[in-house]
Amino acid sequence: MHSLVQDVKFAARLLRKNPGFTAVAVLTLALGIGANSMIFSVVNAVLLQPLPYRGPGQLLFISSSDARTKVNGINVSFTKFSLLREQHQVLESIAAYYVTSLSLVTEREPEAISGARATHDFFSVLGVSPARGRSFVPEDEVEGAPDVAVISDGFWHSHFAADEHILGKSLRLDGRSVTIVGVLPPMFQFPLQFPKPEVWLPRVSDPAFLTREQVRTGASYLNVLARMRGGETLERARAELDTLTSRYVGQFPGFVDSSKYGTSAVSLQDTIVGSSRPGLALLLAAVGFVLLIACANVANLLLARATAREREMALRKALGASSTRLVRQLLIESMLLSFLGGIVGVSLAVTVLPAVRAFSPGSVPRLAETRLDGSVLVYSLLLCVAAGVLFGLMPALQAAGRDLQTALKEGSRGSSEGGHRGKLRGLLVVSEMALALVLMTGAGLLIESFSRLLQVNPGFSPASVMTFPINLPPGPYAEPEKQVLFYRQLLEKARSVPGVEAAGVTTYLPLAGGARFIYFCPEGLACQGIGKDPTAALRLVSADYFAAVRTPVLKGRVFSERDTNTAPPVLVINQTLADHYWPGQDPIGGHVANSRDRIQREVVGVVSDVKFTALNAPSVEEMYMPIEQLPALAATLVVRSSGNPQAVVTAVRAKFADVDPSLPVTGIASMDSVVAASVAQPRLILSFVILFAGFALLLAAIGIYGVMAYSVASRRHEMGIRMSLGAETRDVLRLVVGPGMRLALLGILVGLVTSLAMTRLLVTLLFGVGATDPLAFSAAAIVLLLTALLACYLPARRATRVDPIAILRCE
């Protein structure tokens, strides 16, 4: 133990005596270890950490599925949820909820808050108990029971200043007085929605808070959670759900097709973070490559330093030190370097993490939970140990096993490079170049993919468009006539604002994540019922909506002010639906019926396809109906202006107050930001990959520069003699640049072969570009080749400036 302490002290003294070498090695390692710690902290928070609920592995997310469209994740109807709730056996408990926007009346002005309605056992399914007060009880679900609420800890602090006597106080929500009965724990987060609900209410089937259609027709609007009994498996839970679904389908003979209509169950963890796994796995691999390149660089530095310490090693051997003792001494120096690099790297990661957490909230689930906890520190410690052994072992073995007489012979020839050591340094450079090319090729593919994604025509023009979410409280606006009157008055006032070109209303904003699908009967096909009829996405829009978002009208007309509730039912369809059901024909004048109400609606227009959920998603069959003929409580006002769209925001907000002073107006956003949010996750992955590829390119350039600079320094006398014998500048340049470029070309060749094998793993992350795209491969190779050429040229130019007279005088 005493000798180990002595070795550590000696290593520390050596590093202090060589501050330049120590600084370069520590910063290089800090870059690799810090990047790995940062990305692992994200992976740990998003993928590895269990959800913050009791027994998270037993939690399931249950949804409906449509085998015909191969769509899962469809919301569940209240009637189906009731059957599952009453007859389950494998499941321990089952609960439902839906998210809504609530209008909170305050002393200052109305405020829109995020809320949710849940069954009484929702929190018990999650295994969460309120920090204050109580949760919901079965009596709270009875229609006509007193209105109660459970609020979040953040809402308690922001709206009640953490009042200790909060229980029993009232809120004015959607025109109704609601009594607070509980406060949730500070750490409670429900991660399926962003933003998180602040107020939770009971009664998911209360007709006072739902539209007539949702209550009477069994519309699918519920999100369903379940907890499996101890010892049960996901397979048994799915089998039970299939059985219960068959019973449910049997309640509607001839109405629901059991071969197409099913129920799916997925672990809650997979539901939340499953889509993030490929991108985060890519980032973890990328930072791993960066660390390998950093280790190769430091290994090269140690090899160069070992040459200067050959006499020291020989003297130690002469004094009785064994090769094992020398290897231990050199490995301790490497480990000390690695731990110093780890300390600096983790400090850098701590500095950068707040910016990572703040990047596009909601783009990556649980990203806000990222932090450097104990598991990340242990990971960083293991990285330091692995890196220290990786870059220190081979140089240590080379130095400790060096034969003194051989070294002196090689040194007498004017080169201390040494055959074996020179080959090892070359091998490290080749490895660096190959790894850098793999990262750069991946970055090139993602850049090209993202560029093509942004070039996709979304079917509308987002420029100069502002969006204003509308959530009408169900109390004052229970009657459809009042909803229609509100939209009519709001649109009239919004169009009167100076600078506004067009204003319209839609129930679902493109690329905002919302969607509603209905079963319908196209003309010529008899309605068979839900589960048997085809489906299409439905949006309810006002007359000027298409003008506001500039969706091209291909045939016929769009809605006008005459398409009211008293006018004949009409609809507009998109190009995909027209091509499917009216191939080669003019659909104008055709008819479509909703499978629920069987009302025949005339097709009056065809518009271009609009990207509904994502820019990289295929076009879906879609139809539009006038919001005056089928009004809704929730919608979005879209306003196109001729100048700066931000300038009209204040004026439009004032128009909301003119129509209904009690209605809160929040969540205002530009349509450009909506589009940007839809590609936030691929943008985050791309940003990190580009950053790491840049690090790899820089480290590879430093690596080859260091090798060539060392070669020039060790061959300085040789260069002087050659120049004194008549060698010209180009001869010296060729002598230095040639070997360096041979190493670079070999590394690029190895990198190309490796990239061809590894970039196939990116297929799920690419859009519009193949995994072997020649443009990305050639661009990466050319950039790396030019960088290597520059890194070789700089030492070569220094070699041409050697003074042959001074060299000969020294000789």
N, C-alpha and C positions, 0 to 999 in steps of 0.2 A: 504493500500500500504506500509505503514511504517513497519507493522508487517511482510509483505512478504519479504521486504529487510532484516529485522533482521534475518528471517529464512534462507535466502540465505547466509548471513555472518556467521551464526552459523554453517550451513552445511559445508561451506568452511573451517572453523576452525577445525571441527571434522575430515575432510578428511586429512588436513595437519598433525594432531596429529597421524594419523594412516597411515603412508606412505606405509607400506607393503600391507595392505588391499586395499588401493587406487590404488596402482600400479597394483596389480593382477586384480582388477575389471576393471580398465581402459584398460589394455592391452587385456583382454578377450573381452570386448566390441569393442575395436578398430579392432580386428580381424574380428568380425562379421559385423560391420558397414562398415569397409573399403572394405571388399570383396563385399558387396552388392553395395556400391557406384561404385566400379570399373566395375562390370558386368552391372549395370544399365546404366553406361555411354556408354558401348558398345551397349546395347539394344537400348538406346535412339538414338545413332548415326545411327545405321543400320536400325532399324525397325520403330521408332517413329518419327524421324525428317523428315519433307517433303523434297522431292528432291529440290535442289537449283535452281528451275526454276519457271517462272510465272505460277500460276495455276497448280501445279503439279498433282492435282487430276484429271485433264482433259486430261492428256497425256496417250496415249496408245502405246503399241508395237504390231505391226501387223505382222503376219507370216502365212505361208501356213501350212496345215496339211494333213496327209495321214491317212484316216480312216482304211485302211487295216493293216498298220503297227502300228497304234495308236501313231504315232510320230507327235508332234507339234513343233513349233519353226523352221520350214524349211524356208530358205531364199526365197524371192519373186523375180520373174523374172521382167525384165524391162517392158515387154509388159503388165504384170498384174498390175504392179505399175502404169503404164500410164493410164490404164482404171480406176483404183481406184481414181487416182488424178483428172481425168476429170469429173467423174460422181458422186462423193460423195455429200451428202446433210447434213446428220446428223453431219458429221465431218466438223470442221471449216477449217482445213488445213491438208495436208499430205506431208511428205518429206521422202527422202531415203538417205542412205549413205552406204558405205562399207569401211572397214579398209584395209590399205595396208602398205607395207614397202617401203620407198623412199630412194634413194641413193643421198646423199647430197655431192656435190663436195666442198671441203674446201681447204684452202691454205696448210694445213698439209697433210692430207690423206682423202680418201673417208670415209664418215660416214653414217651408216644406221640409219634412224630415223623413228619413227612411224607416219604415216600419215593417212588421210582419204579423200575420195571424197564424196561430198554431193550435193544435189540439192540446188538451190538458196534460197529456203525458209526454209532450215534446221534450222538455228538459230532463225528465227522468230517463227517456231513451238515451239521451246523450250522457247521462250520469252527472248532470250539473244541478247543484242546489243554489238558490239565491243566497247572497251574502247577507241580505237583510230581508225580513218579511218572508213571504211564501211564494211558491210557484202557483200555477193554475191547478184547480181542482175540478172534478167532473161537473159540479154544479155550475161552474162558470160557462160551460158549453151549452147550457139550456137556453133556448131562444127566449128572450125577454128578461134574462138575468141581468143584474147590475153590470155595467161596463167597468172592467178592471184592466190594469196594465202592469207588466213587469218591464222595468227600464234598465238600460245598460249602465255600467259604472261611469262611463264617459258622459252620458246624458245627465246623470245625477250631478256630476261635478260642473258641467257646462251650463245647465239650466237651473240648478237648485243650490249651487255652491256647496255641495256635499252636506246639505242640511240633515242633521241627525234625526229630525222629526219628519222625514220625508213620507213615511208610510201614512196613508190616509189622505194625502193631499191630492188635488185634482188637476187634470189637464183638460184643455178644451181641444179635442181632436175631431176634425171633420164635422164640426157643429154639435158634438156630443160631449158631455162631461164624463171623464174617465177617471177612476180612482186608482192611485198607485198602490199596489199591494206587495211589491217586491223589487229588489235591486240586485242585479246579477253581479257575480264576482268580477274584480278588475281584470283578471286574465282571461275571462270568457271571450272567445272569438268564434263566430260562426262563419267559416271560410268559403261557403259556397256562393256568397253574393258580395258584390262590391258596389256601393259602400255598404258597410255592415248595418243591419237593422238596429235602431236605437230604442225603439219602443215595440214591445211584443204584446199582442192582444189575443184573446181566445176566440172561439167560434169561427172555424174555417167555412162553415156553411150558412152563416147568418145572411138572409136575403137583404138585410138592410145595407150590407157592405158588398154585395155582388150584383152583377147585372141579372136581369130576368132570364137571359139565355143561359147563364152559368148554372142557375138554380134549377130551372125547369127542364133543360135538355141534357143535363149530365155532361156538360163540357169538361174537358180535361184541363185543370188549372192547378192541381196540387203537386207539390214535391213531397215525396214519401221517404222517410227514414225508418229503419228497422234494426233491432238488435237480436242477434242469434242467441239461442240458449247455449250455455256452457257445454263444450264437447261436440256441438253440431258443426257441420261443414257448409261451405258455400254451395257445394253440389247438392246437398240435401235441401238447403233453402230454396235453390232454384227449382228442384223437382217439386217441392210443395207449392211454389208459386205457379208452376205450370198446371198443377191439379186445380188450384183455386181459380186460375184464369179460365179453365175449361168450365167450371161451375158458373162463373160469371157470364161467359159466352152463352151457356145454356139458358140463361134467363131472358135472352133475346133471340129466340129461334127465328132464323131467316133474316135477322137484322145485322148480326155480326158474324164475320167469317173467321172461324177459329183457326184456320190454316194460315191466316195472314196477321191476325191480331194476337199479340203475346205480351208477356211481362218479363222484364230483364232485371237482374240483381247484380250489382257490382259493389265491391268494397268501397266504403266512403273515401278511403285514402286514394284509391285509383281514380275515383270520380273527380276528385279535386286536383290531383297533380299528375295524372297519367299522361296527359298531352305534353307535359314539360320534360318528360324523361329523355327523349332523343336529343333535344337541344342541350340539356345539362350534361348528358353523357359526353357529347361532343366537346363541350367546354372543358370538362375534366381531362379528356384525352389531350386536348390542345395544350393545357398548362403542363401536363406531364411531359410533352415534347419540349416545351420551353425549359423545364428543369433539366432534362437530359442534355440539351445544348449548353446550358449554363455549366453543368458538371464537366462536360467535355472541354469547355473553355478553361475552367479552373485546373483540370488535369493537365492541360497544355502548359499553363503557367507553372505548375509544380514540376513538370518535366524540365522546363527551361531553368527553373531555380535549382533543380537537382544537379545540373551540370556544374554550377558554381560551388556546390557543396560536396563535390567528389572527394577533395582532399580531407574534408571534415569526416566523411564516412570512412575513408581509409584509415585515418588516425584513430577513430573509435574502434575499428576492427583490430588495429595493431595493439590497442590497449586492452583488448579482450572482449569487446562487445560482440555478441552473436548477431547473426542476420535477423533472428527473431526479435531481439532487443531493438535493433535499428528500425525494423518494420513497425514495431509498436510505437517508437518515438515519432516516426513520420506520420503514422496514422493519428496519433494524438494531435499533431499539428493540423492535420486535415480536419479532424473532428472539431477542433477549436474554431477553425475558420468557418466550418459549417454552422456551428451554433451561433457564432457572431452574425453570420448571414441570416440565420433564422430569426434572431432577435430583431434585426433591422427589417426583415421581410414582414414579420407579424405586425410590427409597428406601422409599416406602410399599409398593410391590409386593414388595420383598425382605422386608419385615416381615411381610406377609400370607401369603406363599407357604408357609411351614411349616404353617400352619393348613389351607391348601388341600390340601397333600400328605397330611395326616393325616385328611382327611375320608373316612370310610367306605372303608378300604382294600379294593381289589377292585371298587369300584363303577364306576370308569373305568379301563380297562387302561392301564398305564404312567404312571398319575397320580403315583406315587411318584418318577418320574424327572424331574419338573418342576423346572426351575432357570433362573436368569437367566444364560444363557451368552452367547457372543459374538453369535450370530444374533439373540437377543432384544434385546441392546444396540444392534445395528445397526438393528433394526426400530424401537426407541424413538427413536434418533437421526433416522431418516427421518420418524417421526411429528412430532418437534419441528420439523423443517424445514417439513413440509407444513402443520402447524398455524400456524406463524409466518407463512407466506405467506397462508394461508387467512384468518386473522382480521386480518392487518395490511395486506394490499394495498389493499383498498377504502378503509379510513379514510385510508391514506397518500395515495392518489390524490385523495380528496376534499379533504384538507387542503392538499396541494401545489398543486392546481389551483384553489384558492379565489380568487375575485376580491375584493380588499380593499374596493373601494368598495361592492360588493354586500353584503359581510359587514357593513360599517359601517351600511348602510341598514337591514338586518334587525335589527342590534343596536339601532339607534335606536328601533325600534318596540317595544322591550321584550322581545323574544324573540330569543335567539341560536340558536334551533333551526335556522332555515334550511330552505327548502323541500326541496331535494334531500336534505340530511342528515336531516331529519325523516322523509322517506319511507324512506330506507335503514334508519333505526333501527326504524321500524315493520315493514319487511320482515323484519328480523332477528328481531323478536319473534314474528311470524307463523310463521317457520320453526322457532323454538324450540318454540312451542306444538304445531306439527304433529308434529315429531319426538318430543316428549314423549308425545303421545297415541298414536303408533304403539307406543312401548315399553310404555306403560301398558295398552294394549289387549292386546298380546301377553302381558304379565304376568297380566292378568285371565283370559285364555283358559287359560293354564297353571295358574293357581290353581284355576279351576273344574274343569279336567281332573283335577288331582291330587286335589281333594276328592272327585270322583266315583270315582276309582280307590281311594281309601281306604274308600269306602262299599261297595265290592264285597264280597259275602258270600263268604269263601274256602271255605266248606263245613265249617269247624271253628271252635272257639273258642280263640284263642291265650292268653287271659288265664290267669294262675296255672299255666302249664305250663312245666316245665323239660325240656331235652333233654340226653341223655348219649350221645355217640357211642360205639359199641362196635366194636372191630376185633379179632376173635379170631385169634391166631397160628395159621397153618395146620398147624404141626407138632403141638402137643398137641391140637388140635381138628380133626384131619383127618377123623375119623369123624362122620357126621351125628348119631349118637346122643349124642356128647359135646356137640355144639352145642346140641341140644335140651335136654339136661340143664342146661347152663349157663343158658340163657334161663329155663327153668322155675324153677331155684333163685333166680336174680336177681329175677325178678318176685315170687316169694313173699316174699323178704326186703324188697324195695322197698315192697310193700303193707303190711308190718308197721310201717313208719316212722310215728310219730304225725303226723297232719295230712295224710297222703297219702290222697286220695280214690280215685284209680285210677292204674294203671301198665300200660303196654303197650309192645310192641316193633314197629318197622316197619323195613323195609329201605330205604325212601326217604321222607325227611321232606318234607312238602308245602312248596313254595316255596323249597326249599334248593338247587335246581339239578340234582339227580340224577333220572334216569329210566331205566326199562327197558321196552322194548316187546317183546311176543311175538306170534307168529302163532298164531291159534287158529281152531277150527272150531265155530261156533255150531250148536245143534241143528237138524237138518233140512238141513244142508249138509255134503257129504262133504269130508273133508280133502284138499286138493290139493297142499299143500306150501308151503314158505317162498317168499315172493314172490308167491304166488297167493292164499293165505288172507288174511283181514282181520287187522289188528293192533289191539292194545289195550295200554295201560300196565298193568304188573303191580306190585303191592306185596305182599310177604309180611308178615303182621302176626300178632300174638298175640291171644288171646281178648279182653282188655280194652282193646285199642288204641282202638276206636271210643268207648268210654266215657271214655278219657283225653283225647282231643282233641274229644270231643262232636260227632262227625259224626252227623247225624240218620239214624236207621234208618227207611226209608220202608215197607218190606215185609219180611215174614219175620223172620229172626233173624240175628245175627252169630255169630262163632265162640264156642265154649265149650271148657272144659277137656277135653271128650270127643273133640274133633276132633284126634286124635293120628295118628301114622303108621299105626296099625293100624286106624283107623276109615275108613269110606268117604270117598273124596276129595270135598271140597266147595269152594265158592267163593262170594264175595259180589261183586256187580257194582254199578256206579253207575247213576244214572238215565239218563244219555245212552246207555249201552250197552243198557239194558233197552228204551228207547224205539225204538232202531234195529232190534233183532233180535226184539223181542216187542211190536210196536206194538199198543196196545189190548188186550194180553193180560197175564196174570199169569206172570212168568218163574219164579216159585218152583216148583221141581221140574223145571225144564228142565236141560239138560246142555250143557256146553262142554268141548271137548278142546283141549289144547295140540298145535300142529302137529308138535312134535318127538316127544313120547312117546305121543300119541294116546290118553291116559288120559281117560276120560269123568269129568268132575267135575260134581256136582249143584249147581245154584244154590239157595242156602238163604236169601239175603237181598238186598235192594236198599237202598243208601244214597244220600244226596244227592251231587251232584257236588262235587268238591274241586278247587280251583285247584292245578294240578300244578306248573307252572313259573313262572307269573307271574299277578298279579291281573288284568292286561288280556288274558290269553290266553284263547281260547275253551275251553270244556269239552271234554275228550277222553274217549273210551271207556276205561273203566278197570275192572280186576278185582282182587280181593284173594283171596289163598290163605293158609291157616294156615301159619305158619312152622314148626310142628311136623311138617307133612307135606312141606315142602320147605325145610329149614333152610339158613341162609346164614352166612358168616363175618362179614360186615359188616352192622351194623344200628344203630338208634338207640333208646335207652330214653326214653320220654316219661312224665313223672310230673306228675299234676295234684294240687295241694294245696289245702286249704281256706283257708289263711292266706297269709302271705308265702312265695312259692315259694323265695326265696333261703334261707329258714330250713331247708329240707329237703335242701339240696344237700350239706352236710357229712354228714348222716346217710346219704344214699343213696350217697355216695362210700365210706363205711365198709362198706356192704353189698357193694359191688364187691369190696373187699378180703376180705370174709368168704368170697365164692364163689371168687375167684382172686386171691391176693395179688400175683401177678406181672403182672397186667393193668393197664396204665396207664389213667387216666381223665382225659382232657383235652378241651378244646373244648366244655365245658359252656356252654349258652346258653339263654336264655328263648325261648319260641316267639314272643313279641312282637318280640324282636330279629331273629329269622329273617324275620318278615314285613317288618320295617323294612328289613332288608338287601335284600329283593327289590325295593324301590322306591327304593334309595339313589341310583341314577343320575338318575331324574326329579326326585328331591328336590334333588339338587345343582344341576341345571339351573334348577329353579324358584327356588332360593335366590338364585342369581346374577342371574337376570332380575328378580326382585323388587327386589334391591339396586340394579341399574342403573336400573330404572324409578323408584325413589325418588330416585336422583341426578338423573335427568332432570326429575322434578317439581320438585325443589328448585331446580335451575338455571333452569328455565323461570320459576318464581315470582320468583327473584332478577332475571331478565332483565326481566320486565314491571314489577316494582317499581322497578328502576333507571331505566327509561324514564319512568315516571310521576313518580318523585321528581325527575328532572332537569327534566321539563316543569313541575312545580310550582315548582321553584327559579327557572327561567328566566322564569316568568310571575308572579312574586311581586307585582310592581308592578301588573300587570293585575288580579290578584285583589283587591288592596287597593282599587283604584279602583272595581271592580264592587261590592264590599261597601259602599263609601262612598256609592254611588249607589242603594243599597237592595237589592242582591242578598242573598238569604237563604242559610242554611247548605245547604239542599237544592239550591239553584241551583249553588253552588260544587261540591258533591259531584257533581252531575250533569255539570258542566263537566269535571271531572277523570276521574271513573269512566267516563263515556260513551265517550270515545275509547279508553281502555284496554280496555274490554270489547268494543268493536268489533274491536280487534286480536285479542283472545283468541278471540272467536267465529269470526273468519276463519281463525285458526290451527287451531281445533278442526274446522272444516269441511274444511279441506285435509287435516288429520290423519285424519279419518274416511274420506275418499276413498282416501288412501294406505294406511290400515290394511286397507280392504276388499281391496286388491290384494295386500298383503304378507302378511297373516295366513294366506293360503292355503298359504304355504310351511311353516306349522306343522302341517299335517294329520297328518304321520307322527308327531308328538310328542303329539297330543291323544288323549284317551280319553273317549268319551261326550259330547263337545261339538263342535259344528261350528265351522269357522274364521270364520264370520260370526255367531256367537252374539250376539243383541241385548243380553243382559244384560251381557256383558263390555264391549261397545262403549258402551252407555249409562252404565255405572258409571264407566268411564274418563273419558268426556266430562264427567260431572257432577263428579267429583272435581277434574278439571283446571279446570273452570269456576269452582267454588267457591274453588279456590286462587288463580286469577287475580283473582277478585272481592276477596279479602282483600288481595292484592298491590296492587290499585288503590285500595282503600279507605284503607289506611294513609297514603299520600301525600296523598290527598284530605282526610283528616281534618286533616292538618297545614296544608293550604291554608285550611281554615275558621278556623284560629286566627291568621291574619294580622291584624295591627292596622292598620286603614285609616288611623287618625290618624298613626301612625308613618310609613306609606308616603307620605301627603300632605305631611307635614313634610319628608321627604327630597326630595320633588319640589320 
